[in-house]
Every structure is written in structure tokens, then in C-alpha cells.
Amino acid sequence: MSAANALQAAVFAKLSGDAALLAVLGDGGIHDRLLERAEHPYLRLAGIESSDWSTASEPGEEHAMTIEVRGAEGGNRVVQEIAGRVRGLLHDAGLTLAGHHLVNLRHEGTRTARDGAARGHVAVMRFRAVTEPMG
């Protein structure tokens, strides 16, 4: 499994295992694709961009991960609260990745805005992770 896939799987498991987050999102509230007719609010693992982060002696990868929280019209406060919970769960989290070691996972920023096309609100969260292969 690639480091990016292992990272996404570990993030999904961490978020899916949090009762407080699921109480707000409901069953099936975490996705890895954009949904046209989803129940709001929901969270989307929007993407991961990976690049080489190797040193002279050790292989490694840097990952820029984007997570979106989407809410209905008038739901700016809701998406901000969910984004705060996600940040608390993932920032500096010690996640276990299949076949890889997570060196760090840091929240780099969140942008919230009204999404007129989707008739709702969105919080776009950016995380930075560094991984190394096991063994």
C-alpha cells in the first residue's frame, strides 16, 4: 500500500472512530468523493498530494492533505465546529499506517466560506504529513 493510501486509511479510521464527530455528521457522514445530494453536514477527504522528502540516507514522502467539511445553507457555525473537532483529532496525532511510519501530521490552516454553487458552507482544511517506509 502506498504511503498516501495508508495515510488516508488511517485518517478515515481515526475520524470514523470518534463518537462526538459521528454524532454531528451521522452515519455515513465521512466520504472520499464529492456528493451531489448528500445529507449535510458531511466531511470529505478531498485529496492528497505527495512528493519526495528523502534525505541523503533515508527515504520519505511529504503529503499535503485536504479535508473539506460541507454544511447546508446557514451552516457556517456548524462547519467551523466540525473543522475544530477534526483539527483536534488529527493535529499531532500518532496514527498507525500500514507499512509506513508517520513522522508527523500537522494542521496548516483552515479556510471557511459560503459555497454558492453548492448552496451551503464549506471549511477547507490543509494538513501536512511526513512518512517513512517501515523497515
ABEGO torsion letter per residue (X at the ends): XBAAAAAAAAAAAAAAABAAAAAAAEBGABBABBBAABBOBBBBBAEBBBBBABBAABBBBBBBBBBBBBBBBGAAAAAAAAAAAAAAAABGBBBBBBGBBBABBBBAEBBBBBBAAAGBBBBBBBBBBBBBBBX
